[in-house]
Amino acid sequence: MTKEVGFLSFGHWNDHPSSSARSGGDSLLQSIELAQAAEEVGADGAYFRVHHVAQQLGSPFPLLAAIGAKTEKIEIGTGVIDMR
């Protein structure tokens, strides 16, 4: 029996002193690191919600390409692409 575990990330960022992701760049780098860490602990999937009109990830395909270059086994994809 195969157990599949993955995560869905919103990639939210906020330019506030208490935020660990203060820019879109921070959010992208942390998303790559999150996918690498998830793969290391045995997660099977990394999915990213895309929201084009909020301070969240807005360009999924370059992010997925970067994650694909840094990981070996984890499945990557989008969860939702909101095009309001």
C-alpha positions as a Markdown table, in Angstrom:
| # | Residue | x | y | z |
|---|---|---|---|---|
| 1 | Met | 0.0 | 0.0 | 0.0 |
| 2 | Thr | 1.4 | 3.4 | -1.0 |
| 3 | Lys | 0.9 | 6.3 | 1.3 |
| 4 | Glu | 0.8 | 9.7 | -0.5 |
| 5 | Val | 1.4 | 12.9 | 1.4 |
| 6 | Gly | 1.7 | 16.3 | -0.1 |
| 7 | Phe | 1.1 | 20.0 | 0.8 |
| 8 | Leu | -0.6 | 23.0 | -0.7 |
| 9 | Ser | 1.2 | 26.4 | -0.2 |
| 10 | Phe | -0.3 | 29.8 | -0.7 |
| 11 | Gly | 3.0 | 31.6 | -1.0 |
| 12 | His | 1.7 | 34.6 | 0.9 |
| 13 | Trp | 4.2 | 37.4 | 1.6 |
| 14 | Asn | 3.9 | 40.7 | 3.5 |
| 15 | Asp | 6.3 | 43.6 | 4.0 |
| 16 | His | 6.0 | 43.6 | 7.7 |
| 17 | Pro | 8.7 | 43.3 | 10.3 |
| 18 | Ser | 7.2 | 40.1 | 11.8 |
| 19 | Ser | 6.8 | 38.4 | 8.4 |
| 20 | Ser | 9.4 | 35.8 | 7.4 |
| 21 | Ala | 8.5 | 36.3 | 3.8 |
| 22 | Arg | 8.7 | 40.1 | 3.3 |
| 23 | Ser | 8.8 | 40.1 | -0.5 |
| 24 | Gly | 7.8 | 38.0 | -3.5 |
| 25 | Gly | 11.4 | 36.8 | -3.8 |
| 26 | Asp | 11.5 | 35.7 | -0.2 |
| 27 | Ser | 8.3 | 33.7 | -0.9 |
| 28 | Leu | 9.7 | 32.0 | -4.0 |
| 29 | Leu | 13.0 | 31.0 | -2.2 |
| 30 | Gln | 11.1 | 29.7 | 0.8 |
| 31 | Ser | 8.8 | 27.7 | -1.5 |
| 32 | Ile | 11.8 | 26.0 | -3.1 |
| 33 | Glu | 13.2 | 25.3 | 0.3 |
| 34 | Leu | 9.9 | 23.9 | 1.5 |
| 35 | Ala | 9.6 | 21.5 | -1.4 |
| 36 | Gln | 13.2 | 20.3 | -0.8 |
| 37 | Ala | 12.5 | 19.7 | 2.9 |
| 38 | Ala | 9.2 | 18.0 | 2.1 |
| 39 | Glu | 11.0 | 15.6 | -0.3 |
| 40 | Glu | 13.6 | 14.9 | 2.3 |
| 41 | Val | 11.0 | 13.8 | 4.9 |
| 42 | Gly | 9.2 | 11.6 | 2.3 |
| 43 | Ala | 6.3 | 13.8 | 1.1 |
| 44 | Asp | 5.1 | 12.8 | -2.4 |
| 45 | Gly | 3.7 | 16.1 | -3.6 |
| 46 | Ala | 4.2 | 19.9 | -3.6 |
| 47 | Tyr | 1.4 | 22.0 | -4.9 |
| 48 | Phe | 1.2 | 25.8 | -5.1 |
| 49 | Arg | -1.9 | 27.9 | -5.2 |
| 50 | Val | -1.6 | 30.9 | -7.5 |
| 51 | His | -3.4 | 34.2 | -7.0 |
| 52 | His | -2.7 | 36.9 | -9.5 |
| 53 | Val | -4.3 | 39.9 | -7.6 |
| 54 | Ala | -2.9 | 39.4 | -4.1 |
| 55 | Gln | 0.5 | 39.3 | -2.4 |
| 56 | Gln | 0.8 | 35.6 | -3.1 |
| 57 | Leu | 2.6 | 33.5 | -5.7 |
| 58 | Gly | 1.7 | 34.8 | -9.2 |
| 59 | Ser | 3.9 | 32.9 | -11.6 |
| 60 | Pro | 3.7 | 29.1 | -11.0 |
| 61 | Phe | 5.7 | 27.8 | -13.9 |
| 62 | Pro | 9.1 | 29.4 | -13.3 |
| 63 | Leu | 8.7 | 28.4 | -9.6 |
| 64 | Leu | 7.8 | 24.8 | -10.6 |
| 65 | Ala | 10.8 | 24.7 | -12.9 |
| 66 | Ala | 13.1 | 25.8 | -10.1 |
| 67 | Ile | 11.7 | 23.2 | -7.8 |
| 68 | Gly | 12.1 | 20.5 | -10.4 |
| 69 | Ala | 15.8 | 21.5 | -10.8 |
| 70 | Lys | 16.3 | 21.2 | -7.0 |
| 71 | Thr | 14.4 | 18.0 | -6.3 |
| 72 | Glu | 14.4 | 14.5 | -7.7 |
| 73 | Lys | 11.2 | 12.5 | -6.7 |
| 74 | Ile | 8.5 | 14.8 | -5.5 |
| 75 | Glu | 5.5 | 15.5 | -7.7 |
| 76 | Ile | 5.0 | 19.2 | -8.3 |
| 77 | Gly | 2.0 | 21.2 | -9.6 |
| 78 | Thr | -0.5 | 23.9 | -9.1 |
| 79 | Gly | -3.5 | 23.5 | -6.7 |
| 80 | Val | -5.6 | 26.5 | -7.9 |
| 81 | Ile | -4.9 | 29.2 | -10.5 |
| 82 | Asp | -7.2 | 32.1 | -9.7 |
| 83 | Met | -7.5 | 34.5 | -12.7 |
| 84 | Arg | -10.0 | 37.0 | -11.4 |
